[in-house]
Amino acid sequence: SSKLPAAQRNKKTLSTIIEEDIKAILKTSLTKDYHVGIDDENLKIALVKLEQLTGLTSVKKEISELVKLAKFYREQGENLQTKFCDHVVFSGNPGTGKTTVARLFSQIYAALGILEKGHLVEADRQALVASFVGKTAEKTTELINHSFGGTLFIDEAYTLVKSGDSGSDFGKEAIDTLLKRMEDDRGKFIVIAAGYTDQMKSFLDSNPGMQSRFTKFITFEDYTPDELMTIMEHSLSEKHLTLDPTAKEKLAKYFNEIYRTRDKTFGNARLVRNIVGNAIRKQVLRIVDIQKENLTEEVTQTILADDIQELHAVKEEGNKIQIIGDKDLLEKYLMELKELPGLDSVKKSVEKLINSLKVSKLREARGLKVLPKNLHSVFLGNPGTGKTTVARLLAKIYKEMGLLEKGHLIETDRAGLVAGYVGQTAKKTDEMIEKSLGGLLFIDEAYTLTRGGGNDFGQEAIETLLKRMEDFRDKFAIIVAGYTGEMNDFLDVNPGLKSRFTNYFAFEDYSPRQLLEIASLICEKSGYLLDEGALQILMETFNYLYSVRNKNFGNARTARNLLYKAIGNQEERISALTSVSDDELITIVYEDVQIIDIQEFIK
C-alpha cells in the first residue's frame, strides 16, 4: 500500500489483499536464505537409522564423511547452503535402499542446516512428464516448488531421456525445466537422480548441463548373500516369525547362487520381500490343516523349508565376498575334463594350477599368508584342439572353487573388440569385459589385435584390456588363444601382456588314434554307428591327414567335418533303397567314407 499513489489510497485499497501481494510474499519465501545451526539431536537420530540399515558400507562411509566435512565448515563460519548445494546421483540395482537412504539423506541435510525442512518428494517420469506441450514444464515446476527446503528424489531418472529421441519427447522439457531451477534456486532444494549405473551414466552424458549440476555420486552395491539372509531374518522377526534351520540352509544356498548369477535386474531387498510374502502365505495354508491341539507357539511362528516355494537361480573396499562352491559339481566338471580325448599336456597343466589354487584357498581359510594367484591364461595350439571346450570347463571349475562368481564364458575375437574409428574400440572392449565379469573372457586369435601396426585400433583394445585386468582384479579372467608362434609374438609386443598372462597351456594336435576316438564319440552322440570297414578307412584317412598336416590342420574340426561328409554319403546311399532297416539307417559303412575327396581337408 505504501507504493500506491496518494490519490489511490482509500479504505478499500488499503484493506484489500490482491494477487500481486501474495506473489510478492511467495517470491520472498522462495528466495530467502536460511542460516541455522546444527540440530545435533535430529542429526544423531538420522545417523543411527542409517547405521542400522543392513549392508551399504560404502554409502554409510560416504555420508559419514560428508557430515564430518559439514561440521568442520560450520566451525569455520562457512555457509553450508552454498557449500553443500551439489545435486546427487544414486546409482545401483533395484532394492538396494536408494529411496530409504534418500529420505535419511534429506533429514541429515536438514539437521545440518543445509535444508530448511528435510522432507522428501518422490517422483518419476510419469510424475514429471505430460503428454502435450507446456504441461510438462508446469508439472515439473509444481513438484520442484513442493520440494523447496527438502529433496526431490527422481527414480529411474534415465527414462527422461528416450533412446534415439530426436527432441520431440516431452522428457526433454522436464530436464530443461529441472536444469534451470537447479541453477536459479541453487541451495534451496536438492535433487537426487537415481537408477541403474550404466543408464545413469548415459543419462548424464546426454546433456552437458546435467554433468555440471550433478556432481556428487553415491554407488549402492548389491547386497551380499549374508546381507540378504540378515534382511530375510529381520523381516520375519518383525512379524514374530523365525526360520527353521533346514529352511535357512536352503535359503543360504539360493542367495549364494542368485548373487553369483546376478545382473542389473537383481532385485536385492525386493526379492527378499517377495520370498517373505510367499513363505508366510504357504505357512498359513499349511497350519490351517493342523489340528488345533497341535498348534503350539513354535509351530505357528516357524517358517519351514516346505513353506519356501521352489527357488530357482535365475562392498567395502578391499573386502572380497566369500562365495561357496558346489563340491559335487566341481568333481563333475573335473571328471568331464579328464574324459576329454587326448590333451594330456593340458590336463596336467590344469591339474597343477587347480592344486595350487586349492592350497591357496586352504592357507587363506587358516589365516596364513597367500600369494596372489593369477587366473589369466594363454592357450597355444592349432584350430580344433579343444581350446574353447577346455575354457568353458575351466570357467565352471573356477566357479565351483569359489574363484569366480558366475562361471560363464564370453567368446570373442578381434571383430568383437575393435571398432573402425577413434574412441569406439575402448567402449566396445569395455562392453565385452562388462559381460564377462564373474566369468571368463575368451579371445580367439588374440594375436590379430597387434597385426595392424602402431596406428591400429587393436592397440587401443589391448590397452583397455590391460587397464581393466587391473581395475577388476579377481572379478574375471581372460584367456587369449591362438597359434603358438603368433601368440608368442603377440605377448612380446607389450611387456604388460607378458606380466599379466602367467599360465600357459599347450594344446597339441590330436593323434590319428585320438581323431578316430573323437569321430566315434560324435557318431555315438548323433545316433550313428561305424562298422569295421568304416573304422578301418577312417583310421587310414586320419593317418594320412596327420602326416601331411601344417599349422592349419583342423584336428577335431576335421574329424567332425569328415564324419558329416560320410553321413551325407550314407543318406544319399540309403535313399535309393526300397526297404531300409533300422541298422541301415544308423550304420556308416566303408564306401560312405571311401568316396570322400580327402584333398578338401588339406589346407
MOWO-V537164 format. One record per helix or strand of 3 or more residues. SS is the DSSP state (hx for helix, st for strand). FROM is the first residue (numbers start at 1). TO is the last residue. Records with the same first field share a line. If there is no record, write none. Layout:
SS = FROM-TO + FROM-TO
//
This chain:
hx = 6-8 + 11-15 + 19-31 + 40-52 + 57-75 + 80-83 + 98-111 + 125-128 + 135-146 + 157-160 + 171-184 + 197-205 + 208-213 + 225-237 + 245-260 + 269-287 + 292-294 + 297-300 + 305-307 + 327-338 + 344-365 + 387-400 + 414-417 + 424-436 + 446-450 + 458-471 + 484-493 + 495-500 + 512-526 + 532-547 + 556-575 + 582-586 + 590-594 + 598-601
st = 87-92 + 120-123 + 151-154 + 189-195 + 214-220 + 377-381 + 409-412 + 440-444 + 477-482 + 503-507
//
